[in-house]
Amino acid sequence: MEFAADTFGKLNAEDYDALNDPGTTNESTAFLAELYGSGSRVLELAIGSGRMALPLVQKGISISGIEGSEAMVDLLRAKPGGRDIGIEVGDMAAADGYQIDGPFDHAFLVFNTLFNLTTQAAQVQCFRNVAAKLNPGGTFLIETFVPDLSSFKNFQHLTTKRLDMGFVWLEAAVHDPLAQRLDMQRVRILPDGVKLVPLQMRYAFPPEIDLMAQLAGFNLASRWGGWNREPFDRDSKMHVSLYRLR
Ligand SMILES: C[S@@+](CC[C@H](N)C(=O)[O-])C[C@H]1O[C@@H](n2cnc3c(N)ncnc32)[C@H](O)[C@@H]1O
């Protein structure tokens, strides 16, 4: 099975908010609110259940969204203020872009979601689609992990995510270094049965992401190692990268 734009939501929407809190929402929304300033028009790609968008609206930022999954949009709509955000359900990497009314001053794509696009071509197209919707000098901010393949042996890895007397959650993954693909299966062995939640990702290191950005007309403006503006260095586990349209 290949992941389409709505696959993640179909598999995860049911318990997304309970199980997918990165623990950085306060820092990241404060960072973006300061960067953008009130009154700017901002596009969030893969807006999901509104984890970032709803607090940003509260801070005076005008947000619109693109989201591949109706199920994720339903979660956002059910929250206070969720119905006031303009959202287009569609693929952020669609070959013909998206229709949502722009132009925007800024766009962002966080929580490793660039890697949910499982080919290099789709990731480049995502940058191009954003560029087409931004004002000159507009910015595009990306947050992803820095790939760390040190736990893989023979292109495989298996880890225990959670464990108690009555259950265990495992993560099994295989790595294809040629496609830069991680094919994962989150295996939850529970008292009432086994639940499988697959995930596919195409990872990229920061220099490749910079090149994708350049192909779409952006230059790297700043890069941090975290939402508290930590310096980015070889020990950084993640990066927050800000690109500016030329
Ligand atoms: C890890 S969640 C992040 C959601 C939200 N941005 C956040 O930070 O909580 C990934 C989101 O990307 C969406 N998504 C995955 N592929 C997509 C695509 N090709 N186009 C648009 N949205 C996509 C999923 O439906 C999901 O809502």
The ligand as a Gaussian input file, in Angstrom:
#p B3LYP/6-31G(d) Opt

LIG

0 1
 C        1.938000      14.579000      11.912000
 S        0.416000      15.293000      11.393000
 C        0.708000      17.014000      11.667000
 C       -0.559000      17.815000      11.835000
 C       -0.345000      19.255000      12.338000
 N        0.417000      20.052000      11.376000
 C        0.367000      19.259000      13.678000
 O        1.485000      19.769000      13.754000
 O       -0.185000      18.701000      14.647000
 C        0.521000      15.111000       9.653000
 C       -0.654000      15.717000       8.896000
 O       -0.332000      15.764000       7.502000
 C       -1.487000      15.444000       6.752000
 N       -1.016000      15.043000       5.430000
 C       -0.261000      13.956000       5.121000
 N        0.014000      13.934000       3.809000
 C       -0.570000      15.050000       3.274000
 C       -0.627000      15.594000       1.957000
 N       -0.022000      14.988000       0.934000
 N       -1.296000      16.762000       1.769000
 C       -1.902000      17.394000       2.813000
 N       -1.883000      16.911000       4.077000
 C       -1.220000      15.751000       4.310000
 C       -2.128000      14.357000       7.588000
 O       -3.471000      14.129000       7.245000
 C       -1.953000      14.937000       8.985000
 O       -3.001000      15.778000       9.331000

